Amino acid sequence: MVIRIINELYKINITMKKIITDLSILTLISITLSLSFLISDPLSIPGGIQQELSDFYGLIAGGYLWKDLLSKGTLPFPVFWFHNANLGNPSTIFTGAITFSDLPYFLIFLLTEDPFLSLKIFVTLSYFLSSATMYFYSRSLSKHRVFNLAASIIYAFSSYRIYEITLGHWIIIWAAVIFPIFLLAFEKVLENPSLKVDGFLALSFALLLLSDPHHFLWALIYVTFRLIFHIKKINIHLIKHLSFSSFISFLILFPLYFPFLTLHPFTRTLEESKPYFATLESFLTRGWVSFSPTLFESFSIHLLYLGYVTLALTFLQILIMRFDARNRIKALFFFILLTFSILYALGDYSPIPIYRSLFDLLPFLKFFRVPHRIMSLIVLSLAILASLTLMHIYEVIKRRKIIAKILISILLIFILIDFNYGLTVSTVKVPKSDLHYFLSEEKEEFRILEIPSFWAITYYYSAKFKPEAYIPVSYGYYTKLPYPDIKEQQYFLAGSTFTENFEKYWEVKGRVYFDKDFKALRTSYEEAIIRQKVIKRDYEIKGDHIFQIFSYPLLSEKLHLISNFMLKNNSSISFKLNLEDNGKNYTLIYSKDIGNITIPYKFGEWIYLDRNIVKDLKDLGLKMERPIIKSLEVVTKGEVLIKRVSLEDKPELGLKYAMLGVKYILLYSDKPNTLDCFTSSCVIQGSPDDVKDVLVSLWNINESDDFEFIKSDGDKVLFKNKFFKGLAFILKEDLPIKEASFLRPDTNTIYINVQGPGTLLISERYHQGWVIQPNTLRIENKSNLMMVELPREGNYNIVLHFSPYEYYLTLLIICWSSVAVILSWKKLFHLFREKFISFKILRR
């Protein structure tokens, strides 16, 4: 007996040693994945400067806010149930997401009190925890150590890829930590329903919903699928326990939902305020999406990410089918889920024309805001039903290993093909009838660019582009303002935009809503907002925080975002605001001589100018309906991590703003009809020497430090910036873009109407963009860029056509699913077999 107990303890010890060893391997993998991030300086943090809590810099901003609130004795609990609930930051007043995922960072931040160290720990920990939870879930399915470890590593890699894809959107990564826990809890309920696992299931169920709505959605699909195949085992006892778990989840979620539904920042009626409906709809379907009638929809990116996640599950379960027959159905499910996840990530706004037709014909589908979300669910449901009648496929795969190898190879190709950024160019004829609504009468030639890339077809709107109706926002997304009478564009340093007659609300990467009277602005957390009336000319801001400077435009009585800065300890910035009117320079001062004053600034405060300033300037004879900020004079002390300034000494370049960002430089052109490129690009007007002088004098850089200047023929300068990968381009002249159509849902094509001569440069990076290169008469490929020459003067209609192969794959699988659903009906199946087809081959 004693010997038997010792043997059992020895076995347990061996098992623990293996587990500890495997977890150590996952730790090394996590450190390896985050190594470049761990050893980098803060300027290399992904995510840009979006000032959102859904990316890294927003998370750091939230950390400072939490620290400030705690120092005042205020618990920051509302932050967690009301994600981005303004917290005093006007660029993130509201984004509609409910999440707990900032809580882990908050706890780490309380321990370290260092935002960047906390962020590095946070990222590495997310890699490790996601792989570790997948490891324990896989161990519950199979004791095969190699398979479990392989699935966990693939799962960690999926987190790494989504960090790269979304530039630091960490929320969905922490949902990946919860997803295997939920799967494990649900499997335990199916195996042995008891009250002791109800809380475990309910908690994971709630956290999954609070982490990421899409993971929650796929969890529901998984539950439905598993219950279908456990229909013979399901009894009243199991139903009671599942219902009880759901009730517990409701109790967990209700305190978080209730403030969201009651403490709403809007007081307008539904008819008066479209953002209200957008917010409610965002809550019910998904989060953190800015509202727009032609909204860029990132659902496909989440689908692709889920493809990476399910790759781990598929890899695990297909291999363990040999050892555990109970998991055949689950393996097939995950195989189908992986295929559809990746496949639907190929689609743009609407994968096939019928989706758009259904979206227009069936009003209730508009609740989902985009057709391909609900259609994706419908087709996935068909796929689940298809698996009921296609189980013989597994038997074929099992007997013929070559088929299994082919299927796995196809999946790997799907995964790897998104790294393909090749471009091919050919000249095509496009019927005038297809282009009548956007092209002018003059037409010289069309060029079609085949782009066999997963990403290229994801990041454009399916709406007609007109310079007076659309404005570029951060990261190169195009969004349509809800007012059709916009006559001009305003480019702001934060990458966010709004126009003077945009009276009801201002849309940025997050959400900001303004009443006509600025004082009527409401938020759900008034205590986090301290309004300061600034009536002095010079300001000095000190502290350890991220802050924003605002001007209060004359006559418009609206808030303009001018610049963002991030200060470290013991740093300060002094600034002045200059306004421009009809070529004359004005310094915004108060008419009374009251001297300078230092304002103690804390994160969460708003600085805006008192209306008396506006009145006094009117009395001085200043007439400006739409003032342009000409310069922002910045004097820094200490370490300023992010500095954005305006060019003042080179007015001949036609520049309005210049920006030095975390990973990129972006200069916005003053020309309203110039389609500038985006994140990792630069547009400047002027000669190469002038541009180089400006860059060197403005940022004190030279070729050996931050930039490598590359000169080529003509009036073009290319230079590389150490903060980003890619090329930046400097232009001498503008090629006006009259209008363009971005990804019509039924053509998968982009049309651009430009004036030659010149060259159209297409960047096929993650965030797409175009640059017009004049006086370049050749085509060349560099860093995934394609330049198409426009050799003659006149009007060019450029057609960018994305490879439609994913349409045919989509149609093929839809047909396959539809046939499978028909065959799932027993009578139809037998009728079909007896009357039309002999199934001798299948029976083999």
N, C-alpha and C positions, 0 to 999 in steps of 0.2 A: 504493500500500500504506500509506504513511504517512498519507495523507488518510483512508483507510478506518479506520485505528486511531484517528485523532483523532475521527472521526465517532462511532465506537463509544464512546469515552471521554466524548464530549459527551452521548451518549444516556444513559450510566450516570449522569453528573453530573445531567442533568435528572431522571432517575428518583429519585436520592437527594434532590434538592431537593423533589420531590413528597412523598416519604416523610417527610422532616423536617418539611415543612409540615403534613402530615396528623397526624403525632405531636404537633406543637405545638398543633393544634386540639384533639386529644384531651386534651392537658395542660390547656388552658383549660377544657374541659368538666369534667374531673376536679376542678379547683380550684373551679369554679362549683358543682358538686354538693356539695362539702365546705365551701363558704365559711362557711355558718352555723356549722358545727362548728369551723372554724379560728379564727373570731373569738370563739368562746364561751368562757366560763370553765368550770372543771371541773364546776361544778354542772349544766351543760347537757349533759354527756356522756350519751348514751343508754345504756340497759341497766340502769338502776336500780342497786340495791346487792345484787345476787344473790350476790356473792362467788364467781362461777364464772369459770374461765378461758375459758369460751365467750362471755363478754361483756366489756365494756370494763373495768369495775372489777376483775373477776377477773384480767384481763390485767395491769392495773397491779399488783395484788397479786403476781402471778407474777413481774413484773419486780423487785420488791423482794426476793423470795425468791431469784431467780437471782443478784442482786447480792450477797446475803448469803452464798450458797453459794460463789460465786467468791472472795469475800474470805477464805473459809476454805480455799481450795485445792481445793474439791470441784466437779467438773464437773456441771452440771445436766442431763446427758443423759437420765437417767430421766424427767425431766419431759416430754420430747417423746414417748417411747414409751409413757408411762403417764399419759395426760392426766388431770388432776385427781387424781393418785395421792396424795392427801391433802396432802402438803407441809406438814403441820402445821395445816391449816385444817379444823376438824371439820365445817364446813358443806359442804365439797367433798371429803369423803374419797374418794369414788369415783363416777364417772359413766359409766364403761364405754367412753369414746371413745378411739380412738387417732388422734392427729393430729400433724402437723408444723407446723401453721399458726401456732403461737405462735413458731416459730423466727424468722420475719421481724421480728416485734416485738422479740424478744430481741436480735437483732443491732442494730436501730435503738436500742434502749435502752442497749446497751453504748457506743454512740457519743455519745448525748446525755446519758445519766444523768438525764434529766428524763422522768418517766412521762407527763405530759400532752402535752409536745411530741412525744414518741415516738409517742403515740397519734394525734395529728393527722397526723403524717407517715405513719403506718401506714395510716390510713383513706384519705387522698388517694392514696397509692401503690397501694392496692388498686383504686381506681377506674381509675387510669391503666393499670395492668398488665393488668387484665381487658379493657379496651377495646383495648389495644395487641395483646394476643395474638389477640383476635378479628380485628383488622385484618390481621395477617399471615396468619391462616388464610383469611380471605376473599380476600386477594390471590392465594393459591395456587389458588383456584377461578376467579377472574375478575379481569381487569385493569381493570375498570370502577371508576374511582376514587370516583365519587359513591356507588355501591352499597356499596363497601367501607367508606367513611367512615360512611354511614348505619347499616349493620349494627353497626359498632363503637360508635357513640353509643347506639344502642338497648341494646346489651349493657351499656354503662356505666350506663345508666339502670336496668337490671334490678338491678345491684348496689346502686344507691342505694335502690331500692324495698325490697329485702330488708333493708337496714339499718333502714329505717323499720318494716317489718312485724315483724321479730324483735327490735327494740329493741337492736341492737348485737351480734347473734350473727354475728361476723365470720368464723367458721370456714368456713361454706359459701361466703362471698364469695371467700376465697382458693382454694377449689376451682374457682371460676369462672375464675381465672387459669390454672389447669392444664388445664381442659377443652378450650379451642381448641388448646393445644399437643398434647394427646393426639390430637385429631382430625387435626391436621396430620401428626403422626408416623405415624398409621395409614394415611393416604392415601399417604404416601411409600412405605410398605411395599407397598401394593397396586400402586403404579405401577412400582416398581423394587425388588423385595426384595433386600436386600444386608445384609451384616453391619454396615456402617457406620451403618445406621439402627436396628439392633436395640437398641442401648443407649439411643438417644433414645426409642424407643417404650417400652422397659421402664421407664425412669426416670419418664416421664410417667404410665405405667400405675400404678406404685407410688405416686407422689405423689398421684394422683387418688384412690386408695383411702384413703390416709392423710389426705387433706383432708376428704372427705365421702363416706360410703358411698352416698348417693343418686346423686351424680354418677357414681360408679363403676358403679352399677347401670345407669344410662342409657347409660354407655359400653359395657357388655356388650351391651345391646340394640342399640346402634348397630353394634357389631362383627358381631353375628349377622345383622343386616339387610344389611349391606354384603357379607358373605360369601355370603349367599343370591344376591345379584345378580351376584356374581363367580364363580359356581359353574363356569362354562365356562372361566374363566381360572385358577382355582385349580389348582395342580399340587403335586407333592411338594416342589419347591423352596420355594414360598411357605409350605407347611405347616411345613417345617423351620424357616424363619425365624421364623414366629409362635410356634412351640413354644420356640425358643431365647429369644425375647423374654420369654415367660412364665417360663421358667426363671430368667432374669436378674432378673425382677421378684420371684420367690420368694426369691432370694438377698438382694435388697434388703430385703424385708419380714420375712424370718425373724428377724433379730436384734431387730426391734421386736415381733414376735408372741411370741417365746419367753418374755420376762419376763412378758408379760401372762398367759400360760397357766400359768406356773410360780410366779411370785412373787405368789401370790394372797393377799389380806388375810384370807381366811376359812379356818377350820380345821374347821368343822362338815361333816357329811356332807350330801349332797344332800337327804335327807329332813328333816334338821334345819334346813336353811337355804335358804329360797326365794331369798334374794338371790343365792346362788351361781349358781343356774340362770339368774336374770335377767341376771346379769353375763355369763355365757357366751353366752346368747342375744343379748344386746345387742351383744356383740363380733361375732357371726356375721351379724347382720342390720342393725343400725344402732347409733349411739352416743349418748352424753350424754342418755339418757332415764332418769329415775328409775323405779324399779320400782313397780308397783302392779297388783293384780288387775284394776282397771278403769282402766287407765292412760290419761291424756290422750295422744292420739297426734298428733304434729305432722307426720305424714307428708304430710298434705294441704297444709300450708304449703310444704313442700319441692317438692311437685308444682306448686304455683302459681308458685313461684320458677322452677322449671324451665320453666314456661310462658313466663315473661318471658325466660329465656335463649334458648329455642328460637324466640321471636318474632324475635330478631335473626337467627338462622340461616334461618328461614323467609323473612323479609323479603329477606335476601340471595339465597337460592337460587331463590325464585320469580321474582325479577326477572332473574337471570342465565340463566334457562332460555332466554331469547330468544337469548342469545349463545353458550351452551355446552350442547349437547344431552346431553353426558355427565352432567350434574348433574340431569337430570329426575327420576330415581329418588330421589336424595338429597333433592331439594326436596320431593317428595311425602312422603317419610318424615318430614322435619322438620315439614311441614305437619300431618300426622297426629299426630305427637308433641306439637306445640304444642296442638292441639285437645284431645287427651286429657289433657295435663297440666293445662290450665286447667279442663277439665270435671270431672276427678276432684278437683280442689281444691274444687269446690263441695260435695262430699259431706261428711257428718259422720263419725260413727264407722263406719257401714256404709251405703253409698249406697242399696242396695235390700235388701229383706228376705231374698232368696235368699242373699245373702252370709252373713248370720247363720246361716241354715240349714246352708249348706255348712260353715261354721266349726264348728258343733256336731256335724255328722254325720261329718266327716272329721277324725279326731284329729291326723293329721300336720300339718294346717293350723294347729294351735295353736302350732306352733313359730314361726310368724310373728307371733304375739301379737295381731294384729288381722286380721280377715278382708279388709279392703279393700286391704291391701298385696298379698297374693298374688293377689287377684282383679284388682287393677289390672294386675299383670304378665300375667295370663292374657288380659285383654281387649286389652292393648297388643300381645300376641303375635298375637291375632286381627286386630288392625288392620294389623300388618305383613304377615300373610298376605293380608289383604284387598287390600292395595296391589298384589299380584301380578296380580289379575284385574280391577283397576279402572283400568288404565292408560289406557283410552280416555277416562276423565274428563279427563285432561290434554289430549288432543286437542280435546275439546269446549271446555275452558277457553281453549285457545290460539286457537281460531277465533272464540270469542264472548267478547269482552273484558268484556262486561257481567256475565257469570257470575263472572269473576275478581274484578271490583270488588265484587260482592256477597259473595263468600267472604272477601275481605280485610276488608270492612266488618264482617262477623260476628265475625271474630277481634278486631278493634279494640273492638267492643262488649263482648266477653268480658273484654278487658283493663280497660276503663273502668268496667264495671258494679260492680266491687268498691268503687268510690267512692260508690256509691249506698247511703245509710243511711236511706232513707225507711221510715216505718212506717204501716201502716193498721190500723184497729181495727174489728172487727165482733163482734157477739154470735152465738154458735153453740150448738147443742145437741150434746153429746157423750154417746153411749150409756154408761150406767152400767157395762155389762159391760166396756167398754174401760178403765175406770179403777178397777176394783174393788180392785186390789191396793195402791192407795195412798191413795184418797180415803175420807174418813169418810162416815158415813151422811147427814150434814147437807150439803145442797147447795143453794145459792141461785142461782148463775148462773155461766156460763162466758163468758170473753171470749177471743177469738182475735186474735192480732196477726200479721199477715202481714209478714214481714221479707225483702224481696227483696235480700238482701245476701250476698255470698260469705262474708264473715267470720262472720256471725252463727251459722251452722250449724257452725262449726268448733271452738268452744272450750267444749264441754260434754261431760260423760260420759254414756254410755248406761246409766246405772245409777240405781237408786232412791236418793233422798236422804233420809237420816234424821239429825237433828242428833246423835244419840248414836253414830252409826257413821261419819260423815264429818266432816272438818275442813277449813277453808279453808287453803290454802297460798299462797305468794307469787304475785302476778299474777292472783289470782282463780281459779286452777284448783281444781277439787275432786277430791280423791283419797280413796279408801277405805282405811282401815287394815286390815291383814290379820287383826285380832282383832275379832270381833263384839261383845265384851263391854265395849267402851269406854263409859263412862257420862258423861264430861264432856270439855269441850274446854279446851285451853290455847292462848292466843294469845300469840305472842312477837313481839318488836319487829322481828325480821329478816324477818317475813312467813313464817317457818317455824314448824312446830308439832310437838309430840308430847305424849303423855299419860303419866301416871305408871305406868300398867300396860302401857305399850307396851315390853315387856321386851327383845325380841330385836334390833330395829333401829328406827331413826328415819329416816323418809323426809322429805327436804326437796327443794329444787329440784335439788340434786345428789343424792348418796347418802351416808348415814352409817349405819354398822352398828355396833351395840354388842353385846358379849357381856353376859351377866348380870353378870359381874364386870368392872367397868370396866378393871381392870388387864389383862384378857385381850385388850383391843383390839389388833389388829395392823394394820399398814400395810405397804405394799411398800417404803417408804423411811423406815426408822426414824431415819436420821441427820438427817432434817429436822424431827424432833419432839423437843423438849426439855420434859420434864414438870417443872413447878415446883409444889412443895407450898407453898401459901400459908397461913400461920397467923396473919396479922396483919389488923387491921381496915381500915386505910387503905392505899391503894396509889397510887403516882404512876408513871405510865408515860410514858417519853420516847422519842422516836425519830422516824423518818421512814418510816412504814409504815401499813398497814391492820391494825387489831387488833380482837379480840373479847374481851369480858369474860364470864366464866361464873360461875355460882354452882353450888354442889354441894348440891342439895336434901337437906334432912334426911330421914333414914330411907330415901330412895329410892336413894341412891348413884348418881345419874345426873347427866349434864352438861346444864345448861340454858344456852342462848344468851340473853343478856340484851340486849346492845346492840352495835352496830358503830360504829366511828369511823374517820375517815380524818384523819391528822395530816400536816401539812407540816413542813418543816425547823424545828427549834428550838421545836416545840410540845409541850405536855404536858397530861395530864389527871389529875386526882385524883378518886377516886370512893369512895363508900361504898355498901354494900348494906343495905337495910332489908327485913325480912320482916314479914309481917302474919299474925296468928293471932287469930281470934275478936275482931276489932276492936282488938286491942292491937298496939302497934308494938314490934318488937324490932330492935335493931341487932346484926348478926352480928359478934360479937367473940370473941376467945379469952379463956378464963376467967382466964388468968394475965396480970398486968400487965407486958407486955414492950415497950410503946411502939409507935411507928410505924416503918415501914421502907419504903425505896424499892427497888423491884424493877426492875432493868434488863430491859426487855422487848424481844424481837426477834421479828420476824414468823416464825411457825412454832412458837412456844412455846404451851403450854397452861397456863392458870392454873386450878387447881381447889383446893378447900378440903380440908384433911386430915381424915381420918375422926375424928381426936381432937377436932376442933371439934364434930362431931356428937355425940360421946360426952359432951363437957363440957356442951353445951346440954341434952342429955337429963338430965344430973345436976342442972342448974339448974331442972328441972321444965318445960322447954319441950316442948309436945306439938303437933307439927305433922306430919300425914301428907302433906299436899299444901300446902306453903307457897306463898303468893302474893307475888310481888315487888311491893311497893307503890310503891317509888320508887327511882330511881337518881339520887343527888345528884352533879351534874357541875360541876366547876370547871375552866375552860379557860384556857390560856395559849397565845398564838399563834393561828394560823389553823386552826380545826377545820372541815373541809369538810362533814362529815356529823355531825349531832348528833341523837341520839334520846333522849328523856327521858320520864319518867312524870309524870302529874299527881299532885300531892300536896295542894294547897291547896284543891281543889274536890271533896271526896268526894261531895257531894250530886249531882254530875253522873253518878255511876255509872260513871265511866271506870276502866278498868284500865290501859290503856297509851295513850301518845300517841307519834306519830312524825313527825319532820320529815325527809323523804327528799330525794332529789336533785331530782326533778321533782314531787313530790306530798306532800301531807299525808294521813296515814291514821291515824284514831283508832279503836281497836278497842273495841267496846262490851263491857260486863261481862255482858250478858245472853246466856246460852248459846243461846237459840233465836232470836236476832236474826240475820237473814241480812244481814250488812254488805256494802256495796259495796267496790269494790277500788281499783285503782291510783290513779286520779285523782279519788278521792272521799273524803269525810270523814263519819263518823257520830258525832254527839255528842248526848247527852241533856242537856236544860237549856233555859232560856229564851234567846232571842236575845241579850239584853243580857249574861247570864252567859257565854254562849259567846264573845261578842266580847271581853269582859273577860279571859277566860282566854287567848284567842289573843294578845291584845295584851300581857298581862303575861308570858305564858310565853315568847314568842319576840320580845318587844319590837318588835312590828310595828304599823303603823297603816294607814289607808286609802291614804295617799299612797305607801307603800313597797311592801310585798309583796302586799297584798290589796286588793281592791275589794269592799267589802261591799254587797250588794244586798238590800234589805228588800222583802218582799211581804206580802200579807194573811195573817193567821193567825199561827201560831207557827212560822214558817219563816224561816230566814236562808240566803241564798245568798251565797257569796263566791267570787271568782276568785283563784287563786293564780298568780303570775307564773312559777312553775316548771312549770306544766303547762297544757294547753289543755283547757278544759271547766269544769264547775261542781262545787262541793262542796256538800253538803247537811247541814244541822243539824236534828236531830229532837228533838222534845219528849218523845215517848213511843215505846214499842215496840209494834209490831204483831207478835205472835208468829207465826212461820212453823212450822206443824206438820210438814209434810213436802213434799217436792217430787221430781219425777222429771225428770232431765235427759236429754233427747234419747234416748228409747227408739229403738233402731235401726230399728224397723219403723214408726214413726209420724212421726219428725222433729218431735217436739212436746215442749214443756216444760210441766210441770204444777206449779203452786204452790198450796198450801193455806194461806190466811191468815185472820186474824180482822179484820173491819172494826169500825168505819168507818176510812177512811183512803184513801190513794192509793198505788197501786203505780207506782213510777218505774222505768223500764227504760232503762238506758244501753246504747247500741249501738256503743260504741267498740270498739277492737281487743280489749281485755280486758273481757269482758262483766260486768255486775253489776246488782244490784237494790238499790233503797233504798225503804223504806216511808215515805211521807209522810203523817202523820196530819193530820186537820182541813183538808184541801185538797179542795175540792169541785168542781174544774173540771179539764178536760184542757187541757194546753198543750204546745207543742213548743218546746224551746230546746236548742240545741247537740246535736242528734241524740238528744234525750231524749223519752220518751213517758211521760206520767203518766195512769194509768187510775184513775178514782175508784171507791172502794168506799163508797157513801153510807150504808149501813145497818149496824147491828150484826149480828154473826153470822159464819158461816163462809163464806168465798169460795173457790171452786175456780177458779183462774186457769189458762187454757190459752194458752200462747205457741206458736203454730204458725208454722214457717218455710216460706216459699214452696217448694212441691215441684217447681217447673218443672225443676230440674236432674235429678230422677228420670226424667222423661219423655225428656229429652235423652240421659241415660245408657242407658235402655232402647232408644232409637232407634238409637244407635250400636252397642250390643251386637247388636241384630238385624241391622244392616247388616254388621257384621263376621262374624256367623255365616253369613249368606247368602253373603258373599264367600268364606268358607272352603269352603263346599259347592261353590261354583262353581269353586273352584280345582282341583278334581278333574276332569280332562279328560273322562272318560267321563260323569260326572254332568252336567257342563256341556253336552255335546252332547245327552245324553238330554233334559235340561231344555229346551234350545233346540228340538229337533225335535218333542217331544211336546206342549209346553205354550205356548211363547211364540215369537213371531216377532221376530227381532232386527233387523228392517229399520231401525227407528229408531236403534238403536245403531250399525248399520253406516253410517248416514249421517254 
